[in-house]
Amino acid sequence: MKQFIKQAFVVSGAALNIAGHGCAHGYPAVLFAQLSDTRQPLHLTSHDMSWIASAVGAMGIVGNFISPVLMSRFGRQKANLISIVPALLGWIVFVLANSVPMFLIARLLHGLALGLRTPLAAILVAEYTDPKYRGAFLGTFAISLGLGIFLSHLWGAHLTWKVTAMVCAVFPVIALGIISLSPESPSWLVSKRKYDEAKKAFRWLRGNGVEQQAELEAMIEAQKREALVSEEKRVEKRFLKRFVDSLKDVLKIFRKVEFYKPSIIAISILIVFEFGGAHMVPAYGNEILKAVLDKEDASEVVWQFTVIDLLRTVCAFFAIFLLKIFKRRTILFTSGLMTVLSLTLISVFVYLRNSNVFSNSLFLDAAPMTLMILYTLSFCLGLVPLTWVICGEVFPLAYRSLGSTLSTSFLTPSFVVSMKTAPHLYSSIGVQGAFLVYSALLSVCLIIIYALLPETKDRTLQDIEDSFKGKPEKDVESEMSLMLGKDMLK
């Protein structure tokens, strides 16, 4: 219990950081609602709004590629601290802002913070926590993100946009304090051959039980083998050109099965996350609900949008218990199948309604909202929380920073493409047609994941890495037992 509390304390820093990013995702709606009146001295045009909304994506890519450098050179804890700085500065700029350029600067800062945090957060939790708690802890990310979006909308409904920015800044401030008091990642310390410090941090976080000791020794032994191979290669390559050698090393990494399989899995699940509606529904929810529910004005779908908003947060909470009870693959593919099915059913329903197939008014009122609730439950109970769980578990220690950056660098372009194309799809083929396109894309990605993803629940990160290498699980267990026996004899 003591170790669980320590791990929860460390994870709470990352969760609060993510809640702050949730506020950043929800804040534009507050800003646009309060500054859209042309009679005000400071007002936003539709052109201004589009730039403010999309600015996050531009700097997100930059942050994705800076993050692994920070993680590798300075460690997970310091990289996490650094990621908070632009987020906090962004809220300060919003409070002081009085023009569109300042709004853009604030959004660019939030985009940089998001890009820095995205590759880091899942890795941090995966390396700090016990395998039996890892899924639940990673599942808190979806809760934090949804809660941040919900709270920013709630505060923005009763406060001015400047005061809302002040309140939202509380999240990164508290996160800064918690992360400052957290230890460095044992995995990173091992990768830097700081074995004594790694043992101290690991035992503080995880305890000194038999299983924990075996996991620690397996991680250290794996790193020593990797370091030995790297040293031999370094000696052999003294007479070769540095550029050519570096290029060959990168190409060799990409050809390794323990790297390219996790990368394909992570990229596929991030595409599912984005085109499944993680950001499109919060941003274009009014347009989607108007089309699905056959309403003319956004004011007619207010309570329905609120229900969807609340369901997203509640589902994220219950997903923690599902991750604790059921296997990852069971949750992932059940959720994926139901999401694809619900999107397809919504499309078919709208097409049939537009063809005047249905005449019962009660059915026409109840069916579309029921299908939207089914979609929300299907998507948010599995695919949303599992995205960060899978991304945090599948990459091997030696390439974790590179792999996480490569995969999450697809998230920002996916975000930009989905957000920019959605309005055009809605106007050209309708929401129902767009949903069919998304269903097809999700199906392809889920098939890829089904073929490549091993079960990861309650398995150590080293064990998952060995499974990608094709090493039988019983051999891994025997090796860990042998190392533990040697350690006990010492």
C-alpha positions in Angstrom: 0.0 0.0 0.0 2.9 2.3 0.8 4.4 1.8 -2.6 1.0 2.3 -4.3 0.7 5.7 -2.6 4.2 6.8 -3.7 3.4 5.8 -7.3 0.1 7.6 -7.1 1.8 10.7 -5.9 4.3 10.7 -8.8 1.5 9.9 -11.3 -0.7 12.8 -10.0 1.9 15.3 -11.2 1.6 14.0 -14.8 -2.2 13.7 -14.4 -2.4 17.4 -13.3 -0.2 18.4 -16.2 -2.6 16.6 -18.6 -5.6 18.2 -16.9 -4.0 21.6 -17.7 -3.7 20.5 -21.4 -7.4 19.5 -21.3 -8.1 23.1 -20.2 -6.1 24.3 -23.2 -8.1 22.1 -25.5 -11.4 23.5 -24.1 -10.4 27.1 -23.7 -10.8 28.2 -27.3 -14.5 27.6 -27.1 -14.6 30.0 -24.1 -12.6 32.6 -26.0 -14.6 32.3 -29.2 -18.0 32.5 -27.3 -17.0 35.7 -25.5 -15.2 37.5 -28.3 -17.4 36.8 -31.3 -19.5 39.9 -30.8 -18.4 42.5 -33.5 -19.6 45.3 -31.3 -16.8 44.7 -28.8 -13.5 46.6 -29.1 -11.7 43.2 -29.2 -13.5 40.6 -31.3 -12.5 37.6 -33.3 -13.4 36.9 -36.9 -13.9 33.4 -38.3 -10.4 33.7 -39.9 -8.9 34.6 -36.5 -10.6 31.7 -34.8 -9.4 29.1 -37.4 -5.8 30.3 -36.8 -6.1 30.3 -33.0 -7.6 26.8 -33.1 -5.0 25.2 -35.4 -1.9 27.0 -33.9 -1.4 24.2 -31.4 -0.7 21.7 -34.1 2.2 23.6 -35.6 4.2 23.7 -32.4 3.1 20.3 -31.3 5.3 18.7 -34.0 8.3 20.7 -32.8 7.7 19.6 -29.2 7.4 16.0 -30.3 11.0 16.1 -31.6 12.5 18.1 -28.8 11.0 15.8 -26.1 13.2 12.7 -26.8 16.3 14.8 -26.5 15.2 16.2 -23.2 14.1 12.7 -22.0 17.4 11.1 -23.0 19.8 13.8 -21.9 18.2 15.2 -18.7 15.9 12.4 -17.6 12.1 11.9 -17.4 11.6 14.0 -14.3 13.4 17.1 -15.6 11.8 16.7 -19.0 8.4 16.7 -17.4 9.3 19.8 -15.5 10.4 21.6 -18.6 7.2 20.6 -20.4 5.2 22.6 -17.8 7.0 25.9 -18.4 5.5 26.7 -21.8 2.1 25.6 -20.6 2.3 28.1 -17.7 3.7 30.8 -19.9 0.8 30.3 -22.3 -1.8 31.0 -19.6 0.1 34.1 -18.4 0.1 35.4 -22.0 -3.7 34.8 -22.3 -4.2 36.8 -19.0 -2.2 39.7 -20.4 -3.4 39.4 -24.0 -5.3 42.2 -25.8 -4.8 41.2 -29.4 -5.0 38.3 -31.8 -1.2 38.0 -32.2 -0.9 37.5 -28.4 -3.6 34.8 -28.5 -1.6 33.1 -31.2 1.6 33.3 -29.1 -0.3 31.8 -26.2 -1.6 28.9 -28.3 1.8 28.3 -29.8 3.2 27.9 -26.3 0.4 25.5 -25.4 1.2 23.5 -28.5 4.8 23.3 -27.6 3.9 22.1 -24.1 1.5 19.5 -25.6 4.2 18.3 -28.0 6.7 17.9 -25.2 4.3 16.1 -22.9 2.7 13.7 -25.4 5.7 11.3 -25.9 6.7 11.7 -22.2 3.6 11.1 -20.2 2.9 7.5 -21.1 6.6 6.6 -20.8 6.9 8.2 -17.4 4.0 6.3 -15.9 5.1 3.0 -17.5 8.5 3.3 -16.0 7.5 4.5 -12.5 4.7 2.1 -11.7 4.1 -1.5 -10.9 2.8 -3.6 -13.9 -0.4 -4.5 -11.9 -1.2 -0.8 -11.4 0.2 0.5 -14.7 -3.0 0.2 -16.7 -5.1 2.0 -14.1 -2.6 4.8 -13.7 -2.3 5.3 -17.5 -6.1 5.2 -17.6 -6.2 8.3 -15.4 -4.8 10.3 -18.4 -8.2 10.1 -20.1 -10.0 11.2 -17.0 -7.6 14.2 -16.5 -8.0 15.3 -20.1 -11.7 15.0 -20.1 -12.0 16.7 -16.7 -9.8 19.6 -18.0 -12.0 20.1 -21.0 -15.2 20.0 -18.9 -13.9 22.4 -16.2 -12.7 24.9 -18.7 -16.1 25.0 -20.3 -17.8 25.2 -16.9 -15.6 28.0 -15.7 -15.9 29.8 -19.0 -19.7 29.8 -18.7 -19.5 31.8 -15.5 -16.2 33.7 -15.6 -14.5 36.1 -18.1 -12.0 34.6 -20.4 -9.1 36.3 -18.6 -10.2 34.9 -15.2 -10.8 31.5 -16.7 -7.2 31.5 -17.9 -6.0 32.4 -14.4 -8.0 29.5 -12.9 -6.7 27.1 -15.6 -3.1 28.0 -14.7 -3.6 26.4 -11.3 -3.1 22.9 -12.8 0.4 23.4 -14.1 1.5 25.3 -10.9 0.4 22.3 -8.7 1.9 19.8 -11.1 5.2 21.7 -11.0 5.4 21.3 -7.2 4.6 17.5 -7.3 7.0 16.7 -10.1 9.8 18.6 -8.3 9.4 16.3 -5.3 9.3 13.1 -7.4 12.4 10.9 -8.0 14.0 10.2 -11.4 12.9 7.2 -13.4 14.7 4.0 -12.5 14.7 2.9 -16.1 16.4 6.1 -17.3 19.0 5.8 -14.5 19.7 2.2 -15.7 20.0 3.4 -19.3 22.7 5.8 -18.1 24.4 3.1 -16.1 23.7 4.8 -12.8 22.8 1.4 -11.2 23.1 2.4 -7.6 20.8 5.4 -8.0 18.5 3.3 -10.1 18.2 0.7 -7.3 17.5 3.4 -4.8 14.8 5.0 -6.9 13.3 1.6 -7.9 13.1 0.4 -4.3 11.6 3.7 -3.1 8.8 3.4 -5.7 8.3 -0.3 -5.9 9.6 -1.9 -2.7 12.1 -4.7 -2.3 10.0 -7.8 -2.8 11.0 -10.9 -4.7 9.2 -10.0 -7.9 10.4 -6.4 -7.8 14.0 -7.5 -7.3 13.7 -9.9 -10.2 12.3 -7.2 -12.5 15.1 -4.8 -11.4 17.9 -7.3 -12.0 16.4 -8.3 -15.4 16.3 -4.6 -16.5 19.9 -4.0 -15.4 21.2 -7.2 -17.1 19.4 -6.3 -20.3 20.9 -2.8 -20.3 24.4 -4.2 -19.6 24.1 -6.5 -22.6 22.9 -3.6 -24.7 25.8 -1.4 -23.5 28.3 -4.1 -24.2 27.1 -4.5 -27.8 27.1 -0.7 -28.3 30.7 -0.5 -27.0 31.9 -3.2 -29.3 30.2 -1.4 -32.3 31.8 1.9 -31.2 35.3 0.4 -31.2 34.8 -1.2 -34.6 33.6 2.0 -36.2 36.4 4.3 -35.2 37.7 4.3 -38.8 34.4 4.9 -40.5 32.8 8.2 -41.3 30.5 9.4 -38.5 27.7 10.4 -40.7 27.5 7.1 -42.5 27.7 5.2 -39.3 24.9 7.2 -37.7 22.7 6.7 -40.7 23.4 2.9 -40.7 22.7 2.7 -36.9 19.3 4.5 -37.4 18.4 2.1 -40.3 19.4 -0.9 -38.2 17.1 0.3 -35.4 14.2 0.7 -37.9 14.8 -2.9 -39.1 14.7 -4.4 -35.6 11.4 -6.2 -34.9 11.3 -4.9 -31.3 11.2 -1.4 -32.7 9.2 -1.4 -35.9 6.3 -3.6 -34.6 5.7 -1.3 -31.5 6.0 1.7 -33.8 3.3 0.4 -36.2 1.0 -0.5 -33.3 1.4 2.9 -31.6 0.9 4.9 -34.9 -2.2 2.8 -35.7 -3.8 3.3 -32.3 -3.1 7.0 -32.4 -4.8 7.3 -35.8 -7.8 5.4 -34.3 -7.7 7.8 -31.3 -7.8 10.9 -33.5 -10.2 9.8 -36.3 -12.4 8.1 -33.8 -13.4 11.5 -32.6 -11.2 12.3 -29.6 -10.9 16.0 -30.7 -13.4 16.3 -33.4 -16.5 15.7 -31.2 -15.5 18.3 -28.6 -14.7 20.8 -31.4 -17.5 20.1 -33.8 -20.0 18.5 -31.5 -22.7 21.1 -32.2 -22.5 20.4 -36.0 -22.4 16.7 -35.5 -25.4 16.6 -33.1 -27.4 19.0 -35.3 -27.0 16.6 -38.3 -27.6 13.4 -36.3 -30.5 14.7 -34.3 -32.0 16.7 -37.2 -31.9 20.1 -35.5 -31.6 23.5 -37.0 -29.8 25.5 -34.3 -27.0 24.8 -31.8 -29.3 26.0 -29.0 -31.4 22.9 -29.6 -28.6 20.4 -28.8 -27.2 22.1 -25.6 -28.4 19.4 -23.2 -27.4 16.6 -25.5 -23.9 18.0 -25.9 -23.7 18.3 -22.1 -24.6 14.6 -21.7 -21.9 13.6 -24.2 -19.4 15.8 -22.3 -20.2 14.2 -19.0 -20.3 10.7 -20.4 -16.7 11.2 -21.7 -15.5 12.0 -18.2 -17.5 9.2 -16.5 -16.3 6.6 -19.0 -12.7 7.6 -18.4 -13.2 6.9 -14.7 -14.9 3.5 -15.2 -12.2 2.6 -17.7 -9.7 2.4 -14.9 -11.6 -0.6 -13.4 -12.0 -2.3 -16.8 -8.2 -2.0 -17.3 -7.7 -3.6 -13.9 -10.1 -6.5 -14.6 -9.9 -7.4 -18.3 -7.0 -8.0 -20.7 -5.8 -5.2 -22.9 -6.7 -7.0 -26.2 -10.2 -7.9 -24.9 -11.0 -4.2 -24.1 -9.3 -2.8 -27.2 -11.0 -4.9 -29.8 -14.4 -5.0 -28.1 -14.3 -1.2 -27.9 -13.0 -0.9 -31.4 -15.7 -3.2 -32.9 -18.5 -1.3 -31.0 -17.1 2.1 -32.1 -17.0 1.1 -35.7 -20.5 -0.5 -35.4 -22.0 2.6 -33.7 -20.6 5.0 -36.3 -21.9 2.8 -39.1 -25.3 2.6 -37.5 -25.5 6.3 -37.1 -24.7 6.8 -40.8 -27.2 4.2 -41.9 -29.9 5.7 -39.7 -29.3 9.3 -41.0 -29.3 8.0 -44.6 -32.6 6.1 -44.0 -34.2 9.1 -42.2 -33.3 11.4 -45.1 -35.0 8.9 -47.4 -38.1 9.2 -45.3 -38.0 5.5 -44.4 -39.0 6.2 -40.8 -42.3 7.9 -39.8 -42.6 7.2 -36.1 -41.8 10.5 -34.4 -40.9 8.9 -31.0 -38.4 6.6 -32.7 -37.0 9.5 -34.7 -36.4 11.4 -31.5 -35.0 8.6 -29.4 -32.9 6.5 -31.8 -30.3 9.1 -32.9 -29.4 10.2 -29.3 -29.3 6.5 -28.2 -26.8 5.8 -31.0 -24.7 8.8 -30.0 -24.6 7.6 -26.4 -23.6 4.1 -27.6 -20.8 5.6 -29.7 -19.6 7.7 -26.8 -19.6 4.7 -24.4 -17.9 2.4 -26.9 -15.1 4.9 -27.8 -14.4 6.4 -24.4 -14.5 3.1 -22.3 -11.8 1.5 -24.3 -10.0 3.1 -27.2 -9.4 6.5 -25.5 -7.7 5.3 -22.3 -6.0 2.3 -24.0 -4.2 4.7 -26.5 -1.9 6.0 -23.8 -1.7 2.6 -22.1 -0.4 0.8 -25.2 1.9 3.7 -26.2 3.5 3.5 -22.8 4.0 -0.2 -22.7 5.2 -1.5 -26.1 8.5 0.2 -26.7 11.8 -1.3 -25.5 13.9 0.7 -23.1 16.8 1.3 -25.5 14.5 2.9 -28.1 11.7 4.2 -25.9 12.3 7.9 -26.5 12.8 7.5 -30.3 9.9 5.2 -30.7 7.5 7.3 -28.6 8.5 10.4 -30.6 8.2 8.7 -34.0 4.7 7.4 -33.1 3.3 10.5 -31.4 4.7 12.7 -34.2 1.8 11.2 -36.2 -0.7 12.4 -33.7 -0.3 16.1 -34.5 -0.6 15.7 -38.3 -3.6 13.4 -37.6 -5.0 16.1 -35.4 -4.5 18.8 -38.1 -5.9 16.6 -40.9 -8.9 15.5 -39.0 -9.8 19.0 -37.7 -9.2 20.7 -41.1 -11.0 18.1 -43.2 -14.0 17.5 -41.0 -16.0 20.7 -41.9 -15.3 19.9 -45.7 -16.5 16.4 -45.3 -19.6 17.5 -43.4 -20.5 20.0 -46.1 -19.8 17.7 -49.0 -20.9 14.2 -48.0 -22.6 15.0 -44.7 -21.8 13.9 -41.2 -23.2 10.4 -42.1 -20.8 10.1 -45.0 -17.8 11.3 -42.8 -18.7 8.7 -40.2 -18.5 5.9 -42.8 -15.1 7.2 -43.9 -13.9 7.1 -40.3 -15.4 3.7 -39.8 -13.4 2.3 -42.7 -10.2 3.9 -41.5 -10.6 2.6 -38.0 -11.3 -0.9 -39.3 -8.0 -1.0 -41.2 -6.0 0.2 -38.2 -7.7 -2.2 -35.8 -6.9 -5.1 -38.1 -3.2 -4.1 -38.1 -3.2 -3.8 -34.3 -4.9 -7.2 -34.0 -2.1 -8.8 -36.0 0.8 -7.3 -34.1 -0.2 -6.5 -30.5 0.7 -9.0 -27.8 -1.2 -9.1 -24.5 0.6 -6.6 -22.1 -1.6 -6.7 -19.0 0.4 -7.3 -15.8 3.6 -8.0 -17.7 6.9 -6.2 -17.0 8.2 -3.9 -19.7 11.2 -6.2 -20.2 8.9 -9.1 -20.7 6.9 -7.2 -23.3 10.1 -6.3 -25.1 11.2 -10.0 -25.1 7.8 -11.0 -26.6 8.4 -8.8 -29.6 11.8 -10.4 -30.1 10.1 -13.8 -30.2 11.5 -15.0 -26.9 9.1 -17.5 -25.2 7.6 -16.3 -22.0 8.8 -19.4 -20.1 12.4 -18.7 -21.1 12.0 -15.1 -19.8 10.7 -16.4 -16.5 13.5 -19.0 -16.2 16.1 -16.3 -16.8 14.6 -14.0 -14.2 14.5 -16.8 -11.7 18.2 -17.7 -12.4 19.3 -14.0 -11.9 17.3 -13.8 -8.7 18.9 -17.0 -7.4 22.4 -15.6 -8.2 21.5 -12.4 -6.4 20.3 -14.2 -3.3 23.5 -16.3 -3.2 25.5 -13.1 -3.2 
